């Protein structure tokens, strides 16, 4: 964020009544959460792979089961 934008926001915060400062802080937390959720989107290839497995009705791979079979 540019220094001028930070100064502008800071000036606006200084002029708000105390009762609204907490509301602004909550809104900032909401925006941060929303951004983190959007940036954690599941890639399209992964969605397609899951849908393919569901459609094929394949059992999920169990690594421990595979190791047991190899050790037999």
PQR file with spaces between the fields and no chain letter, atoms N, CA, C, O and H, PARSE charges and radii, in Angstrom:
ATOM       1  N    UNK     1       0.847   -1.163    0.000 -0.4000 1.5000
ATOM       2  CA   UNK     1       0.000    0.000    0.000 -0.0000 2.0000
ATOM       3  C    UNK     1       0.902    1.239    0.000  0.5500 1.7000
ATOM       4  O    UNK     1       1.912    1.285    0.703 -0.5500 1.4000
ATOM       5  N    UNK     2       0.532    2.208   -0.774 -0.4000 1.5000
ATOM       6  CA   UNK     2       1.323    3.426   -0.864 -0.0000 2.0000
ATOM       7  C    UNK     2       1.203    4.226    0.429  0.5500 1.7000
ATOM       8  O    UNK     2       0.182    4.183    1.115 -0.5500 1.4000
ATOM       9  H    UNK     2      -0.288    2.170   -1.345  0.4000 1.0000
ATOM      10  N    UNK     3       2.263    4.951    0.740 -0.4000 1.5000
ATOM      11  CA   UNK     3       2.294    5.748    1.965 -0.0000 2.0000
ATOM      12  C    UNK     3       1.170    6.779    1.995  0.5500 1.7000
ATOM      13  O    UNK     3       0.618    7.070    3.056 -0.5500 1.4000
ATOM      14  H    UNK     3       3.093    4.986    0.182  0.4000 1.0000
ATOM      15  N    UNK     4       0.831    7.333    0.830 -0.4000 1.5000
ATOM      16  CA   UNK     4      -0.237    8.334    0.795 -0.0000 2.0000
ATOM      17  C    UNK     4      -1.586    7.709    1.123  0.5500 1.7000
ATOM      18  O    UNK     4      -2.416    8.335    1.782 -0.5500 1.4000
ATOM      19  H    UNK     4       1.279    7.097   -0.032  0.4000 1.0000
ATOM      20  N    UNK     5      -1.810    6.485    0.670 -0.4000 1.5000
ATOM      21  CA   UNK     5      -3.072    5.795    0.976 -0.0000 2.0000
ATOM      22  C    UNK     5      -3.153    5.486    2.464  0.5500 1.7000
ATOM      23  O    UNK     5      -4.212    5.642    3.071 -0.5500 1.4000
ATOM      24  H    UNK     5      -1.136    5.977    0.135  0.4000 1.0000
ATOM      25  N    UNK     6      -2.057    5.052    3.050 -0.4000 1.5000
ATOM      26  CA   UNK     6      -2.031    4.757    4.483 -0.0000 2.0000
ATOM      27  C    UNK     6      -2.291    6.033    5.284  0.5500 1.7000
ATOM      28  O    UNK     6      -3.049    6.016    6.254 -0.5500 1.4000
ATOM      29  H    UNK     6      -1.196    4.924    2.556  0.4000 1.0000
ATOM      30  N    UNK     7      -1.663    7.135    4.878 -0.4000 1.5000
ATOM      31  CA   UNK     7      -1.877    8.408    5.560 -0.0000 2.0000
ATOM      32  C    UNK     7      -3.339    8.840    5.442  0.5500 1.7000
ATOM      33  O    UNK     7      -3.922    9.327    6.411 -0.5500 1.4000
ATOM      34  H    UNK     7      -1.048    7.148    4.089  0.4000 1.0000
ATOM      35  N    UNK     8      -3.925    8.665    4.271 -0.4000 1.5000
ATOM      36  CA   UNK     8      -5.316    9.036    4.045 -0.0000 2.0000
ATOM      37  C    UNK     8      -6.250    8.235    4.962  0.5500 1.7000
ATOM      38  O    UNK     8      -7.146    8.797    5.592 -0.5500 1.4000
ATOM      39  H    UNK     8      -3.451    8.269    3.484  0.4000 1.0000
ATOM      40  N    UNK     9      -6.031    6.933    5.027 -0.4000 1.5000
ATOM      41  CA   UNK     9      -6.853    6.077    5.897 -0.0000 2.0000
ATOM      42  C    UNK     9      -6.634    6.461    7.358  0.5500 1.7000
ATOM      43  O    UNK     9      -7.588    6.533    8.132 -0.5500 1.4000
ATOM      44  H    UNK     9      -5.303    6.477    4.515  0.4000 1.0000
ATOM      45  N    UNK    10      -5.391    6.706    7.732 -0.4000 1.5000
ATOM      46  CA   UNK    10      -5.075    7.076    9.108 -0.0000 2.0000
ATOM      47  C    UNK    10      -5.753    8.395    9.497  0.5500 1.7000
ATOM      48  O    UNK    10      -6.270    8.522   10.606 -0.5500 1.4000
ATOM      49  H    UNK    10      -4.616    6.648    7.103  0.4000 1.0000
ATOM      50  N    UNK    11      -5.750    9.360    8.597 -0.4000 1.5000
ATOM      51  CA   UNK    11      -6.423   10.635    8.861 -0.0000 2.0000
ATOM      52  C    UNK    11      -7.923   10.439    9.062  0.5500 1.7000
ATOM      53  O    UNK    11      -8.528   11.055    9.940 -0.5500 1.4000
ATOM      54  H    UNK    11      -5.329    9.256    7.696  0.4000 1.0000
ATOM      55  N    UNK    12      -8.510    9.580    8.244 -0.4000 1.5000
ATOM      56  CA   UNK    12      -9.940    9.311    8.381 -0.0000 2.0000
ATOM      57  C    UNK    12     -10.246    8.614    9.702  0.5500 1.7000
ATOM      58  O    UNK    12     -11.249    8.912   10.350 -0.5500 1.4000
ATOM      59  H    UNK    12      -8.019    9.080    7.531  0.4000 1.0000
ATOM      60  N    UNK    13      -9.374    7.682   10.099 -0.4000 1.5000
ATOM      61  CA   UNK    13      -9.572    6.988   11.373 -0.0000 2.0000
ATOM      62  C    UNK    13      -9.497    7.951   12.551  0.5500 1.7000
ATOM      63  O    UNK    13     -10.256    7.827   13.513 -0.5500 1.4000
ATOM      64  H    UNK    13      -8.559    7.440    9.572  0.4000 1.0000
ATOM      65  N    UNK    14      -8.590    8.898   12.474 -0.4000 1.5000
ATOM      66  CA   UNK    14      -8.435    9.868   13.570 -0.0000 2.0000
ATOM      67  C    UNK    14      -9.688   10.711   13.757  0.5500 1.7000
ATOM      68  O    UNK    14      -9.966   11.174   14.864 -0.5500 1.4000
ATOM      69  H    UNK    14      -7.974    8.999   11.693  0.4000 1.0000
ATOM      70  N    UNK    15     -10.443   10.913   12.689 -0.4000 1.5000
ATOM      71  CA   UNK    15     -11.643   11.743   12.760 -0.0000 2.0000
ATOM      72  C    UNK    15     -12.899   10.965   13.147  0.5500 1.7000
ATOM      73  O    UNK    15     -13.952   11.564   13.362 -0.5500 1.4000
ATOM      74  H    UNK    15     -10.218   10.537   11.790  0.4000 1.0000
ATOM      75  N    UNK    16     -12.801    9.643   13.239 -0.4000 1.5000
ATOM      76  CA   UNK    16     -13.965    8.837   13.623 -0.0000 2.0000
ATOM      77  C    UNK    16     -14.152    8.843   15.130  0.5500 1.7000
ATOM      78  O    UNK    16     -13.181    8.923   15.883 -0.5500 1.4000
ATOM      79  H    UNK    16     -11.945    9.156   13.064  0.4000 1.0000
ATOM      80  N    UNK    17     -15.403    8.758   15.569 -0.4000 1.5000
ATOM      81  CA   UNK    17     -15.628    8.596   17.010 -0.0000 2.0000
ATOM      82  C    UNK    17     -15.138    7.215   17.461  0.5500 1.7000
ATOM      83  O    UNK    17     -15.107    6.267   16.677 -0.5500 1.4000
ATOM      84  H    UNK    17     -16.192    8.693   14.957  0.4000 1.0000
ATOM      85  N    UNK    18     -14.760    7.125   18.732 -0.4000 1.5000
ATOM      86  CA   UNK    18     -14.229    5.869   19.281 -0.0000 2.0000
ATOM      87  C    UNK    18     -15.165    4.692   19.061  0.5500 1.7000
ATOM      88  O    UNK    18     -14.713    3.562   18.873 -0.5500 1.4000
ATOM      89  H    UNK    18     -14.785    7.896   19.369  0.4000 1.0000
ATOM      90  N    UNK    19     -16.450    4.947   19.084 -0.4000 1.5000
ATOM      91  CA   UNK    19     -17.424    3.859   18.937 -0.0000 2.0000
ATOM      92  C    UNK    19     -17.341    3.209   17.554  0.5500 1.7000
ATOM      93  O    UNK    19     -17.716    2.047   17.394 -0.5500 1.4000
ATOM      94  H    UNK    19     -16.818    5.864   19.236  0.4000 1.0000
ATOM      95  N    UNK    20     -16.860    3.940   16.567 -0.4000 1.5000
ATOM      96  CA   UNK    20     -16.764    3.373   15.216 -0.0000 2.0000
ATOM      97  C    UNK    20     -15.401    2.748   14.934  0.5500 1.7000
ATOM      98  O    UNK    20     -15.270    1.970   13.989 -0.5500 1.4000
ATOM      99  H    UNK    20     -16.556    4.883   16.697  0.4000 1.0000
ATOM     100  N    UNK    21     -14.397    3.066   15.721 -0.4000 1.5000
ATOM     101  CA   UNK    21     -13.054    2.510   15.498 -0.0000 2.0000
ATOM     102  C    UNK    21     -13.085    0.989   15.585  0.5500 1.7000
ATOM     103  O    UNK    21     -12.476    0.307   14.760 -0.5500 1.4000
ATOM     104  H    UNK    21     -14.503    3.698   16.489  0.4000 1.0000
ATOM     105  N    UNK    22     -13.793    0.454   16.583 -0.4000 1.5000
ATOM     106  CA   UNK    22     -13.887   -1.007   16.725 -0.0000 2.0000
ATOM     107  C    UNK    22     -14.608   -1.623   15.534  0.5500 1.7000
ATOM     108  O    UNK    22     -14.242   -2.704   15.073 -0.5500 1.4000
ATOM     109  H    UNK    22     -14.287    1.009   17.252  0.4000 1.0000
ATOM     110  N    UNK    23     -15.629   -0.937   15.037 -0.4000 1.5000
ATOM     111  CA   UNK    23     -16.363   -1.434   13.868 -0.0000 2.0000
ATOM     112  C    UNK    23     -15.451   -1.477   12.638  0.5500 1.7000
ATOM     113  O    UNK    23     -15.511   -2.420   11.848 -0.5500 1.4000
ATOM     114  H    UNK    23     -15.926   -0.058   15.411  0.4000 1.0000
ATOM     115  N    UNK    24     -14.622   -0.467   12.483 -0.4000 1.5000
ATOM     116  CA   UNK    24     -13.669   -0.435   11.363 -0.0000 2.0000
ATOM     117  C    UNK    24     -12.657   -1.570   11.507  0.5500 1.7000
ATOM     118  O    UNK    24     -12.308   -2.225   10.525 -0.5500 1.4000
ATOM     119  H    UNK    24     -14.574    0.299   13.125  0.4000 1.0000
ATOM     120  N    UNK    25     -12.192   -1.799   12.725 -0.4000 1.5000
ATOM     121  CA   UNK    25     -11.235   -2.885   12.964 -0.0000 2.0000
ATOM     122  C    UNK    25     -11.858   -4.237   12.613  0.5500 1.7000
ATOM     123  O    UNK    25     -11.200   -5.092   12.019 -0.5500 1.4000
ATOM     124  H    UNK    25     -12.475   -1.267   13.523  0.4000 1.0000
ATOM     125  N    UNK    26     -13.123   -4.427   12.979 -0.4000 1.5000
ATOM     126  CA   UNK    26     -13.819   -5.679   12.631 -0.0000 2.0000
ATOM     127  C    UNK    26     -13.962   -5.815   11.120  0.5500 1.7000
ATOM     128  O    UNK    26     -13.820   -6.908   10.573 -0.5500 1.4000
ATOM     129  H    UNK    26     -13.658   -3.733   13.461  0.4000 1.0000
ATOM     130  N    UNK    27     -14.241   -4.712   10.455 -0.4000 1.5000
ATOM     131  CA   UNK    27     -14.385   -4.761    8.998 -0.0000 2.0000
ATOM     132  C    UNK    27     -13.054   -5.094    8.335  0.5500 1.7000
ATOM     133  O    UNK    27     -13.021   -5.844    7.360 -0.5500 1.4000
ATOM     134  H    UNK    27     -14.357   -3.824   10.900  0.4000 1.0000
ATOM     135  N    UNK    28     -11.974   -4.554    8.845 -0.4000 1.5000
ATOM     136  CA   UNK    28     -10.646   -4.878    8.311 -0.0000 2.0000
ATOM     137  C    UNK    28     -10.360   -6.362    8.496  0.5500 1.7000
ATOM     138  O    UNK    28      -9.830   -7.015    7.597 -0.5500 1.4000
ATOM     139  H    UNK    28     -12.001   -3.945    9.638  0.4000 1.0000
ATOM     140  N    UNK    29     -10.718   -6.898    9.678 -0.4000 1.5000
ATOM     141  CA   UNK    29     -10.551   -8.339    9.917 -0.0000 2.0000
ATOM     142  C    UNK    29     -11.374   -9.150    8.919  0.5500 1.7000
ATOM     143  O    UNK    29     -10.903  -10.161    8.398 -0.5500 1.4000
ATOM     144  H    UNK    29     -11.149   -6.368   10.408  0.4000 1.0000
ATOM     145  N    UNK    30     -12.598   -8.709    8.655 -0.4000 1.5000
ATOM     146  CA   UNK    30     -13.456   -9.391    7.689 -0.0000 2.0000
ATOM     147  C    UNK    30     -12.823   -9.387    6.300  0.5500 1.7000
ATOM     148  O    UNK    30     -12.797  -10.413    5.621 -0.5500 1.4000
ATOM     149  H    UNK    30     -12.981   -7.888    9.079  0.4000 1.0000
ATOM     150  N    UNK    31     -12.315   -8.234    5.884 -0.4000 1.5000
ATOM     151  CA   UNK    31     -11.685   -8.148    4.560 -0.0000 2.0000
ATOM     152  C    UNK    31     -10.460   -9.055    4.468  0.5500 1.7000
ATOM     153  O    UNK    31     -10.240   -9.707    3.448 -0.5500 1.4000
ATOM     154  H    UNK    31     -12.336   -7.400    6.436  0.4000 1.0000
ATOM     155  N    UNK    32      -9.668   -9.092    5.530 -0.4000 1.5000
ATOM     156  CA   UNK    32      -8.493   -9.961    5.540 -0.0000 2.0000
ATOM     157  C    UNK    32      -8.907  -11.425    5.437  0.5500 1.7000
ATOM     158  O    UNK    32      -8.285  -12.197    4.707 -0.5500 1.4000
ATOM     159  H    UNK    32      -9.846   -8.562    6.359  0.4000 1.0000
ATOM     160  N    UNK    33      -9.957  -11.812    6.166 -0.4000 1.5000
ATOM     161  CA   UNK    33     -10.455  -13.187    6.104 -0.0000 2.0000
ATOM     162  C    UNK    33     -10.981  -13.515    4.710  0.5500 1.7000
ATOM     163  O    UNK    33     -10.684  -14.570    4.149 -0.5500 1.4000
ATOM     164  H    UNK    33     -10.462  -11.186    6.759  0.4000 1.0000
ATOM     165  N    UNK    34     -11.769  -12.588    4.163 -0.4000 1.5000
ATOM     166  CA   UNK    34     -12.336  -12.799    2.831 -0.0000 2.0000
ATOM     167  C    UNK    34     -11.229  -12.974    1.795  0.5500 1.7000
ATOM     168  O    UNK    34     -11.308  -13.857    0.941 -0.5500 1.4000
ATOM     169  H    UNK    34     -12.010  -11.731    4.619  0.4000 1.0000
ATOM     170  N    UNK    35     -10.211  -12.142    1.870 -0.4000 1.5000
ATOM     171  CA   UNK    35      -9.096  -12.239    0.926 -0.0000 2.0000
ATOM     172  C    UNK    35      -8.364  -13.565    1.090  0.5500 1.7000
ATOM     173  O    UNK    35      -7.975  -14.188    0.102 -0.5500 1.4000
ATOM     174  H    UNK    35     -10.147  -11.425    2.564  0.4000 1.0000
ATOM     175  N    UNK    36      -8.175  -14.000    2.340 -0.4000 1.5000
ATOM     176  CA   UNK    36      -7.460  -15.260    2.559 -0.0000 2.0000
ATOM     177  C    UNK    36      -8.251  -16.431    2.003  0.5500 1.7000
ATOM     178  O    UNK    36      -7.659  -17.390    1.508 -0.5500 1.4000
ATOM     179  H    UNK    36      -8.491  -13.494    3.143  0.4000 1.0000
ATOM     180  N    UNK    37      -9.588  -16.376    2.074 -0.4000 1.5000
ATOM     181  CA   UNK    37     -10.425  -17.445    1.532 -0.0000 2.0000
ATOM     182  C    UNK    37     -10.372  -17.468    0.014  0.5500 1.7000
ATOM     183  O    UNK    37     -10.327  -18.536   -0.597 -0.5500 1.4000
ATOM     184  H    UNK    37     -10.069  -15.597    2.476  0.4000 1.0000
ATOM     185  N    UNK    38     -10.379  -16.288   -0.592 -0.4000 1.5000
ATOM     186  CA   UNK    38     -10.325  -16.204   -2.050 -0.0000 2.0000
ATOM     187  C    UNK    38      -8.979  -16.678   -2.577  0.5500 1.7000
ATOM     188  O    UNK    38      -8.907  -17.277   -3.649 -0.5500 1.4000
ATOM     189  H    UNK    38     -10.415  -15.421   -0.095  0.4000 1.0000
ATOM     190  N    UNK    39      -7.909  -16.412   -1.826 -0.4000 1.5000
ATOM     191  CA   UNK    39      -6.585  -16.797   -2.298 -0.0000 2.0000
ATOM     192  C    UNK    39      -6.321  -18.282   -2.077  0.5500 1.7000
ATOM     193  O    UNK    39      -5.344  -18.815   -2.602 -0.5500 1.4000
ATOM     194  H    UNK    39      -7.967  -15.925   -0.955  0.4000 1.0000
ATOM     195  N    UNK    40      -7.168  -18.954   -1.312 -0.4000 1.5000
ATOM     196  CA   UNK    40      -7.017  -20.386   -1.066 -0.0000 2.0000
ATOM     197  C    UNK    40      -7.963  -21.215   -1.924  0.5500 1.7000
ATOM     198  O    UNK    40      -8.383  -22.299   -1.519 -0.5500 1.4000
ATOM     199  H    UNK    40      -7.961  -18.521   -0.885  0.4000 1.0000
ATOM     200  N    UNK    41      -8.295  -20.719   -3.086 -0.4000 1.5000
ATOM     201  CA   UNK    41      -9.201  -21.426   -3.982 -0.0000 2.0000
ATOM     202  C    UNK    41      -8.585  -22.771   -4.391  0.5500 1.7000
ATOM     203  O    UNK    41      -7.369  -22.887   -4.547 -0.5500 1.4000
ATOM     204  H    UNK    41      -7.954  -19.838   -3.415  0.4000 1.0000
ATOM     205  N    UNK    42      -9.422  -23.754   -4.556 -0.4000 1.5000
ATOM     206  CA   UNK    42      -8.973  -25.069   -4.991 -0.0000 2.0000
ATOM     207  C    UNK    42      -8.717  -25.001   -6.496  0.5500 1.7000
ATOM     208  O    UNK    42      -9.573  -24.532   -7.247 -0.5500 1.4000
ATOM     209  H    UNK    42     -10.410  -23.659   -4.429  0.4000 1.0000
ATOM     210  N    UNK    43      -7.547  -25.466   -6.944 -0.4000 1.5000
ATOM     211  CA   UNK    43      -7.248  -25.426   -8.383 -0.0000 2.0000
ATOM     212  C    UNK    43      -8.243  -26.268   -9.181  0.5500 1.7000
ATOM     213  O    UNK    43      -8.763  -27.269   -8.688 -0.5500 1.4000
ATOM     214  H    UNK    43      -6.852  -25.848   -6.335  0.4000 1.0000
ATOM     215  N    UNK    44      -8.495  -25.853  -10.406 -0.4000 1.5000
ATOM     216  CA   UNK    44      -9.464  -26.533  -11.258 -0.0000 2.0000
ATOM     217  C    UNK    44      -9.090  -27.995  -11.491  0.5500 1.7000
ATOM     218  O    UNK    44      -9.966  -28.860  -11.500 -0.5500 1.4000
ATOM     219  H    UNK    44      -8.072  -25.040  -10.806  0.4000 1.0000
ATOM     220  N    UNK    45      -7.808  -28.280  -11.679 -0.4000 1.5000
ATOM     221  CA   UNK    45      -7.393  -29.667  -11.940 -0.0000 2.0000
ATOM     222  C    UNK    45      -7.736  -30.562  -10.751  0.5500 1.7000
ATOM     223  O    UNK    45      -8.081  -31.731  -10.924 -0.5500 1.4000
ATOM     224  H    UNK    45      -7.096  -27.578  -11.672  0.4000 1.0000
ATOM     225  N    UNK    46      -7.638  -30.002   -9.542 -0.4000 1.5000
ATOM     226  CA   UNK    46      -7.934  -30.801   -8.358 -0.0000 2.0000
ATOM     227  C    UNK    46      -9.435  -31.071   -8.260  0.5500 1.7000
ATOM     228  O    UNK    46      -9.848  -32.171   -7.896 -0.5500 1.4000
ATOM     229  H    UNK    46      -7.358  -29.052   -9.401  0.4000 1.0000
ATOM     230  N    UNK    47     -10.243  -30.071   -8.582 -0.4000 1.5000
ATOM     231  CA   UNK    47     -11.689  -30.279   -8.596 -0.0000 2.0000
ATOM     232  C    UNK    47     -12.069  -31.360   -9.599  0.5500 1.7000
ATOM     233  O    UNK    47     -12.894  -32.225   -9.306 -0.5500 1.4000
ATOM     234  H    UNK    47      -9.908  -29.177   -8.878  0.4000 1.0000
ATOM     235  N    UNK    48     -11.460  -31.307  -10.791 -0.4000 1.5000
ATOM     236  CA   UNK    48     -11.754  -32.293  -11.834 -0.0000 2.0000
ATOM     237  C    UNK    48     -11.348  -33.691  -11.398  0.5500 1.7000
ATOM     238  O    UNK    48     -12.065  -34.657  -11.661 -0.5500 1.4000
ATOM     239  H    UNK    48     -10.790  -30.604  -11.029  0.4000 1.0000
ATOM     240  N    UNK    49     -10.212  -33.806  -10.737 -0.4000 1.5000
ATOM     241  CA   UNK    49      -9.743  -35.109  -10.273 -0.0000 2.0000
ATOM     242  C    UNK    49     -10.701  -35.697   -9.245  0.5500 1.7000
ATOM     243  O    UNK    49     -11.012  -36.887   -9.293 -0.5500 1.4000
ATOM     244  H    UNK    49      -9.630  -33.021  -10.523  0.4000 1.0000
ATOM     245  N    UNK    50     -11.166  -34.876   -8.326 -0.4000 1.5000
ATOM     246  CA   UNK    50     -12.118  -35.345   -7.312 -0.0000 2.0000
ATOM     247  C    UNK    50     -13.413  -35.779   -7.981  0.5500 1.7000
ATOM     248  O    UNK    50     -13.963  -36.830   -7.650 -0.5500 1.4000
ATOM     249  H    UNK    50     -10.913  -33.909   -8.287  0.4000 1.0000
ATOM     250  N    UNK    51     -13.905  -34.973   -8.922 -0.4000 1.5000
ATOM     251  CA   UNK    51     -15.143  -35.342   -9.624 -0.0000 2.0000
ATOM     252  C    UNK    51     -14.967  -36.630  -10.418  0.5500 1.7000
ATOM     253  O    UNK    51     -15.875  -37.460  -10.454 -0.5500 1.4000
ATOM     254  H    UNK    51     -13.458  -34.120   -9.191  0.4000 1.0000
ATOM     255  N    UNK    52     -13.819  -36.807  -11.051 -0.4000 1.5000
ATOM     256  CA   UNK    52     -13.553  -38.047  -11.788 -0.0000 2.0000
ATOM     257  C    UNK    52     -13.576  -39.250  -10.863  0.5500 1.7000
ATOM     258  O    UNK    52     -14.142  -40.288  -11.206 -0.5500 1.4000
ATOM     259  H    UNK    52     -13.081  -36.133  -11.022  0.4000 1.0000
ATOM     260  N    UNK    53     -12.967  -39.120   -9.697 -0.4000 1.5000
ATOM     261  CA   UNK    53     -12.949  -40.237   -8.745 -0.0000 2.0000
ATOM     262  C    UNK    53     -14.349  -40.539   -8.224  0.5500 1.7000
ATOM     263  O    UNK    53     -14.711  -41.698   -8.022 -0.5500 1.4000
ATOM     264  H    UNK    53     -12.506  -38.277   -9.419  0.4000 1.0000
ATOM     265  N    UNK    54     -15.130  -39.488   -8.007 -0.4000 1.5000
ATOM     266  CA   UNK    54     -16.508  -39.701   -7.553 -0.0000 2.0000
ATOM     267  C    UNK    54     -17.298  -40.415   -8.632  0.5500 1.7000
ATOM     268  O    UNK    54     -18.034  -41.360   -8.347 -0.5500 1.4000
ATOM     269  H    UNK    54     -14.837  -38.546   -8.171  0.4000 1.0000
ATOM     270  N    UNK    55     -17.148  -39.965   -9.871 -0.4000 1.5000
ATOM     271  CA   UNK    55     -17.892  -40.570  -10.979 -0.0000 2.0000
ATOM     272  C    UNK    55     -17.469  -42.007  -11.240  0.5500 1.7000
ATOM     273  O    UNK    55     -18.292  -42.838  -11.624 -0.5500 1.4000
ATOM     274  H    UNK    55     -16.550  -39.198  -10.103  0.4000 1.0000
ATOM     275  N    UNK    56     -16.195  -42.304  -11.035 -0.4000 1.5000
ATOM     276  CA   UNK    56     -15.710  -43.665  -11.242 -0.0000 2.0000
ATOM     277  C    UNK    56     -15.978  -44.544  -10.028  0.5500 1.7000
ATOM     278  O    UNK    56     -15.806  -45.762  -10.077 -0.5500 1.4000
ATOM     279  H    UNK    56     -15.527  -41.629  -10.723  0.4000 1.0000
ATOM     280  N    UNK    57     -16.398  -43.913   -8.944 -0.4000 1.5000
ATOM     281  CA   UNK    57     -16.709  -44.623   -7.703 -0.0000 2.0000
ATOM     282  C    UNK    57     -15.512  -45.425   -7.213  0.5500 1.7000
ATOM     283  O    UNK    57     -15.655  -46.546   -6.724 -0.5500 1.4000
ATOM     284  H    UNK    57     -16.537  -42.923   -8.904  0.4000 1.0000
ATOM     285  N    UNK    58     -14.323  -44.830   -7.351 -0.4000 1.5000
ATOM     286  CA   UNK    58     -13.117  -45.497   -6.893 -0.0000 2.0000
ATOM     287  C    UNK    58     -12.916  -45.267   -5.410  0.5500 1.7000
ATOM     288  O    UNK    58     -13.214  -44.197   -4.878 -0.5500 1.4000
ATOM     289  H    UNK    58     -14.206  -43.919   -7.748  0.4000 1.0000
ATOM     290  N    UNK    59     -12.409  -46.285   -4.764 -0.4000 1.5000
ATOM     291  CA   UNK    59     -12.094  -46.169   -3.348 -0.0000 2.0000
ATOM     292  C    UNK    59     -10.832  -45.316   -3.207  0.5500 1.7000
ATOM     293  O    UNK    59      -9.908  -45.419   -4.014 -0.5500 1.4000
ATOM     294  H    UNK    59     -12.167  -47.154   -5.196  0.4000 1.0000
ATOM     295  N    UNK    60     -10.806  -44.485   -2.189 -0.4000 1.5000
ATOM     296  CA   UNK    60      -9.630  -43.650   -1.932 -0.0000 2.0000
ATOM     297  C    UNK    60      -8.420  -44.522   -1.639  0.5500 1.7000
ATOM     298  O    UNK    60      -8.554  -45.611   -1.081 -0.5500 1.4000
ATOM     299  H    UNK    60     -11.556  -44.401   -1.533  0.4000 1.0000
ATOM     300  N    UNK    61      -7.264  -44.053   -2.009 -0.4000 1.5000
ATOM     301  CA   UNK    61      -6.036  -44.796   -1.784 -0.0000 2.0000
ATOM     302  C    UNK    61      -5.687  -44.737   -0.305  0.5500 1.7000
ATOM     303  O    UNK    61      -5.672  -43.666    0.303 -0.5500 1.4000
ATOM     304  H    UNK    61      -7.156  -43.168   -2.462  0.4000 1.0000
ATOM     305  N    UNK    62      -5.406  -45.912    0.267 -0.4000 1.5000
ATOM     306  CA   UNK    62      -4.992  -45.995    1.664 -0.0000 2.0000
ATOM     307  C    UNK    62      -3.533  -46.427    1.680  0.5500 1.7000
ATOM     308  O    UNK    62      -3.213  -47.586    1.416 -0.5500 1.4000
ATOM     309  H    UNK    62      -5.419  -46.782   -0.226  0.4000 1.0000
ATOM     310  N    UNK    63      -2.652  -45.480    1.993 -0.4000 1.5000
ATOM     311  CA   UNK    63      -1.215  -45.754    1.947 -0.0000 2.0000
ATOM     312  C    UNK    63      -0.816  -46.871    2.901  0.5500 1.7000
ATOM     313  O    UNK    63       0.048  -47.683    2.572 -0.5500 1.4000
ATOM     314  H    UNK    63      -2.911  -44.538    2.207  0.4000 1.0000
ATOM     315  N    UNK    64      -1.431  -46.923    4.076 -0.4000 1.5000
ATOM     316  CA   UNK    64      -1.089  -47.972    5.043 -0.0000 2.0000
ATOM     317  C    UNK    64      -1.484  -49.337    4.532  0.5500 1.7000
ATOM     318  O    UNK    64      -0.763  -50.316    4.731 -0.5500 1.4000
ATOM     319  H    UNK    64      -2.133  -46.263    4.344  0.4000 1.0000
ATOM     320  N    UNK    65      -2.630  -49.408    3.872 -0.4000 1.5000
ATOM     321  CA   UNK    65      -3.086  -50.668    3.289 -0.0000 2.0000
ATOM     322  C    UNK    65      -2.116  -51.115    2.180  0.5500 1.7000
ATOM     323  O    UNK    65      -1.810  -52.301    2.058 -0.5500 1.4000
ATOM     324  H    UNK    65      -3.215  -48.613    3.710  0.4000 1.0000
ATOM     325  N    UNK    66      -1.650  -50.177    1.397 -0.4000 1.5000
ATOM     326  CA   UNK    66      -0.712  -50.497    0.323 -0.0000 2.0000
ATOM     327  C    UNK    66       0.594  -51.041    0.901  0.5500 1.7000
ATOM     328  O    UNK    66       1.157  -51.999    0.371 -0.5500 1.4000
ATOM     329  H    UNK    66      -1.898  -49.213    1.497  0.4000 1.0000
ATOM     330  N    UNK    67       1.073  -50.438    1.975 -0.4000 1.5000
ATOM     331  CA   UNK    67       2.317  -50.901    2.620 -0.0000 2.0000
ATOM     332  C    UNK    67       2.138  -52.307    3.172  0.5500 1.7000
ATOM     333  O    UNK    67       3.024  -53.150    3.031 -0.5500 1.4000
ATOM     334  H    UNK    67       0.616  -49.659    2.406  0.4000 1.0000
ATOM     335  N    UNK    68       0.975  -52.566    3.813 -0.4000 1.5000
ATOM     336  CA   UNK    68       0.697  -53.900    4.336 -0.0000 2.0000
ATOM     337  C    UNK    68       0.722  -54.945    3.233  0.5500 1.7000
ATOM     338  O    UNK    68       1.265  -56.033    3.422 -0.5500 1.4000
ATOM     339  H    UNK    68       0.256  -51.882    3.928  0.4000 1.0000
ATOM     340  N    UNK    69       0.134  -54.623    2.070 -0.4000 1.5000
ATOM     341  CA   UNK    69       0.107  -55.556    0.958 -0.0000 2.0000
ATOM     342  C    UNK    69       1.510  -55.810    0.414  0.5500 1.7000
ATOM     343  O    UNK    69       1.828  -56.929    0.012 -0.5500 1.4000
ATOM     344  H    UNK    69      -0.308  -53.740    1.916  0.4000 1.0000
ATOM     345  N    UNK    70       2.337  -54.790    0.402 -0.4000 1.5000
ATOM     346  CA   UNK    70       3.710  -54.964   -0.075 -0.0000 2.0000
ATOM     347  C    UNK    70       4.529  -55.823    0.872  0.5500 1.7000
ATOM     348  O    UNK    70       5.436  -56.535    0.442 -0.5500 1.4000
ATOM     349  H    UNK    70       2.079  -53.881    0.730  0.4000 1.0000
ATOM     350  N    UNK    71       4.219  -55.762    2.137 -0.4000 1.5000
ATOM     351  CA   UNK    71       4.971  -56.523    3.135 -0.0000 2.0000
ATOM     352  C    UNK    71       4.497  -57.978    3.230  0.5500 1.7000
ATOM     353  O    UNK    71       5.144  -58.773    3.911 -0.5500 1.4000
ATOM     354  H    UNK    71       3.482  -55.184    2.487  0.4000 1.0000
ATOM     355  N    UNK    72       3.417  -58.348    2.585 -0.4000 1.5000
ATOM     356  CA   UNK    72       2.913  -59.730    2.656 -0.0000 2.0000
ATOM     357  C    UNK    72       3.769  -60.661    1.870  0.5500 1.7000
ATOM     358  O    UNK    72       3.493  -61.860    1.819 -0.5500 1.4000
ATOM     359  H    UNK    72       2.892  -57.702    2.032  0.4000 1.0000
